[in-house]
Amino acid sequence: MAILDVASDARPGHAQGSGSSRSGRRRPSGERIAQWLFILPAVAYLALFFGYPIVQNVVMSFQEYTTKTFYTGEAPWVGFANYVTVITSSLFPTTLINTALFTIGSIVGQFVIGMALAIFFNRRFPLSGVLRALLLLPWLLPLIASTAVWKWILDQDSGILNQTLLFFHLTPHAVPWLSSPDVALVSVILVNIWLGIPFNVTILYGGLQGIPDELYEAAALDGATGWKAFWNITWPNLRPVVSVVLVLGVVYTLKVLDIILGLTGGGPANATQTLATNSYHESFVLFSFGTGAAISNILIVISLIFTAVYLRLNRRPIDE
């Protein structure tokens, strides 16, 4: 009987404890509503300013969308005709190769120089803060102003770069930096590297600041200094930051438009014509909005493929 009494007394208590634990796990409806209210502005912003333009751009790429459509309101559905026109165009291989060269050259130059400067500024020395602030100027200046200055610097006849090279007899004649198909793309890449260095330095410098000094001190006791310390301590701890820098850099560089338009306009002889500039030319010069939308969608797909592949390949090493 005593056992039964104890069991009968334990059951309600156990049931009550179980019910209280379940109710403890349940969040009040008011708290969940508050969570959704905080998320709702961000969701609305993304849907309005990112989701709707992308969907509209995809729909437009399947239509014959021209200036006439703005007056009639009717755009004939042409299916994949715009994509076929773009891919079969004689200009498409050129723009694809130029886009790849422009992106790879810019990312490599920006990252290498940015990493070197980040490591340099990570060391404490007088006026390091002032120099870091001055390094941000290319990032803060309006792109139109920066492009205009660089166009004057690279001018073949009166540009300061050619004048300097000729003064020191480093070249026998003035170099047509922006007017020659052989060097125009290189010139545009150099300007884009100059503009992207502050971003790389800022992000990489922040990552370096997060690495404890104790790791370097312990490694120095074992004789790991210089390049050994970089490969065994700096690089493994900086890999997550490097992934962010490279992904954002590639996505941004693929869609660069204003720099190329300001310097060369896509010329000479389409030497600096990329997918981004070709999309702009089709949409706002030839007013073939359907074709321009198709080119921009191809550019979006390329960005998504690169991001997915890169993050997939680097996820395991970063986790390790």
Secondary structure, 3 states (H helix, E strand, C coil): CHHHHHHHHHHHHHHHHHHHHHHHHCCCHHHHHHHHHHHHHHHHHHHHHHHHHHHHHHHHHCECCCHHHHHHCCCCECCCHHHHHHHCCCCHHHHHHHHHHHHHHHHHHHHHHHHHHHHHHCCCCCCHHHHHHHHCHHHHCCHHHHHHHHHHHCCCCCCHHHHHHHHCCCCCCCCCCCCCCCCHHHHHHHHHHHHHHHHHHHHHHHHHHCCCHHHHHHHHHCCCCCHHHHHHHHHHHHHHHHHHHHHHHHHHHHCCCHHHHHHCCCCCCCCCCCHHHHHHHHHHCCCCHHHHHHHHHHHHHHHHHHHHHHHHHHHHHHHC
